Amino acid sequence: MADTPLQRPASKTALFWAFSWLALQGFGGVVAIVQREMVERRRWLTHAQFLDDWSVAQVMPGPNVVNLSLMLGGRFFGGAGAAVALAGMLCLPLVILLVLVVALGQWVEVGPVQGALRGLGAVAAGLLAGTGLRMLAPLRDNAMGPVVCTALACACFVAVAWWRLPLAWVLLGCAPLTTWAAARAIRRQGAP
């Protein structure tokens, strides 16, 4: 599978339906599904490309998957592709959500419905954890090396989860450090 060449969407219509399908599979986060669809199933990205694009999508304002859809749509079909991918991410879920709100709005306070929603949250957390573990493999090839990448990830985790620092401040603080470390590592690798 690693030797299989990358593909690209056959058309804007294929791009729309691919992102519609992704959006319809997600509940509480679709990173695991997006990674499987884009890297393993459709072969539109390598693992390393997905990791790079996902990192950029997380830093940009807005929902991560929506940012990724804009980036990929733009990469394959320019501005029109970005609009089509965005429409794919948003249109069908919006219709379904509106139908559910109208049809089930009166049932939100019922205990079993609340329990089902909590259970779906646990499933989403498990999917995110599994995807996080899968995203570790490309870090072995990162210019900074796995030790530095792990140290930076742990520092960010501690800052956000334990110290409760706002994510924006953590990103602003880590961005110069990681940029410096990556540039230094790349210079070292390029030096004779």
C-alpha positions in Angstrom: 0.0 0.0 0.0 2.9 2.4 0.7 4.0 1.9 -2.9 0.6 2.7 -4.3 0.7 6.2 -6.0 -1.5 8.9 -4.6 -4.8 9.6 -6.2 -6.8 12.8 -6.7 -10.6 13.3 -6.8 -11.9 12.6 -10.2 -14.2 15.7 -10.2 -15.6 18.4 -8.0 -18.7 16.2 -7.6 -16.5 13.4 -6.2 -14.9 15.9 -3.9 -18.3 17.1 -2.7 -19.6 13.6 -2.0 -16.4 12.5 -0.3 -16.6 15.4 2.2 -20.4 14.9 2.6 -19.7 11.3 3.5 -17.1 12.3 6.0 -19.4 14.9 7.6 -22.2 12.3 7.9 -19.9 9.9 9.7 -18.7 12.3 12.3 -20.2 13.0 15.7 -18.1 15.0 18.1 -15.0 14.9 16.0 -14.1 13.2 12.7 -10.3 13.2 12.7 -10.1 9.4 12.9 -12.5 9.0 10.0 -10.9 11.7 7.9 -7.5 10.1 8.4 -8.7 6.7 7.3 -10.7 8.1 4.3 -8.1 10.5 3.0 -4.9 8.4 3.6 -5.9 4.8 3.6 -9.1 4.5 1.6 -9.0 7.2 -1.1 -5.2 7.7 -1.0 -5.4 11.5 -1.5 -2.7 12.1 1.0 0.2 10.3 2.6 0.4 9.9 6.4 3.0 12.6 6.6 0.9 15.0 4.4 -2.1 14.3 6.5 -0.2 15.1 9.7 1.2 18.3 8.2 -2.2 19.4 6.8 -4.0 18.5 10.0 -1.5 20.5 12.1 -2.2 23.6 9.9 -6.0 23.0 10.1 -5.8 22.9 13.9 -3.9 26.2 14.1 -6.3 28.0 11.8 -9.4 29.5 13.3 -12.6 27.5 12.9 -13.4 23.8 12.9 -10.4 21.6 12.1 -12.1 19.4 9.5 -13.7 22.3 7.8 -10.3 23.9 7.5 -8.9 20.7 6.1 -11.7 20.4 3.6 -10.9 24.0 2.4 -7.2 23.2 2.1 -7.7 19.9 0.2 -10.4 21.3 -2.1 -8.2 24.2 -2.9 -5.2 22.0 -3.5 -7.1 19.8 -6.0 -9.4 22.3 -7.8 -8.5 25.8 -6.6 -11.0 28.2 -5.1 -14.0 26.4 -6.6 -12.7 23.1 -5.1 -12.4 24.8 -1.7 -16.1 26.0 -2.0 -17.3 22.5 -3.1 -15.4 20.7 -0.3 -16.8 23.2 2.2 -20.3 22.7 0.9 -19.8 19.0 1.1 -18.8 19.3 4.8 -21.7 21.6 5.7 -24.8 21.0 3.6 -26.1 17.5 4.4 -25.2 17.7 8.1 -27.1 21.1 8.4 -30.2 19.6 6.8 -30.1 16.6 9.1 -29.5 18.7 12.1 -32.5 21.0 11.3 -34.7 18.0 10.8 -33.6 16.5 14.1 -34.1 19.7 16.0 -37.6 20.0 14.7 -38.5 16.4 15.2 -36.7 15.6 18.5 -36.4 18.9 20.3 -39.0 17.8 22.9 -37.0 14.7 23.8 -33.7 16.3 24.7 -34.5 16.2 28.5 -35.4 12.5 28.5 -32.8 10.4 30.5 -32.1 7.7 27.8 -31.5 10.3 25.2 -29.0 12.1 27.4 -27.4 8.8 28.2 -27.1 8.0 24.5 -25.4 11.4 23.8 -22.9 10.8 26.7 -22.1 7.4 25.2 -21.5 8.9 21.8 -19.1 11.3 23.5 -17.1 8.4 24.9 -16.9 6.8 21.5 -15.7 10.1 20.0 -13.0 10.4 22.7 -11.8 6.8 21.9 -11.6 7.6 18.2 -9.5 10.7 18.9 -7.2 8.7 21.1 -6.8 6.0 18.5 -6.1 8.6 15.7 -3.6 10.3 18.0 -1.7 7.1 18.3 -1.7 6.5 14.5 -0.4 10.0 13.9 2.7 9.2 16.0 4.3 7.0 13.3 5.1 9.9 10.8 6.8 11.8 13.7 9.7 9.3 13.4 10.6 10.9 10.1 10.2 14.5 11.4 13.3 16.6 11.1 13.2 17.4 14.8 13.2 13.7 15.7 10.8 11.8 17.9 12.3 12.9 21.2 11.9 16.6 20.6 8.4 16.1 19.1 7.3 14.1 22.1 8.7 16.7 24.5 6.9 19.5 22.7 3.6 17.5 22.6 3.9 16.8 26.4 4.7 20.4 27.1 1.6 21.5 25.2 -0.5 18.9 26.9 0.6 20.0 30.4 0.0 23.6 29.5 -3.5 23.1 28.3 -4.8 20.1 30.4 -3.1 20.7 33.7 -2.3 24.4 33.8 -5.5 25.3 32.0 -3.8 27.9 29.8 -5.8 29.0 26.8 -4.9 27.0 23.6 -4.3 30.3 21.7 -1.6 31.3 24.2 0.0 27.9 24.1 0.1 28.0 20.3 1.5 31.5 20.3 4.2 30.5 22.8 5.1 27.2 21.1 5.1 28.4 17.5 8.4 30.3 17.7 10.0 27.5 19.7 9.0 24.8 17.3 9.8 26.9 14.3 13.3 27.5 15.7 13.8 23.9 16.6 12.6 22.7 13.1 14.8 25.2 11.3 17.8 24.2 13.4 17.2 20.5 12.7 16.8 21.1 9.0 20.0 23.2 8.8 21.9 20.4 10.7 20.6 17.8 8.3 21.6 19.8 5.3 25.1 20.6 6.6 28.0 18.5 5.2 
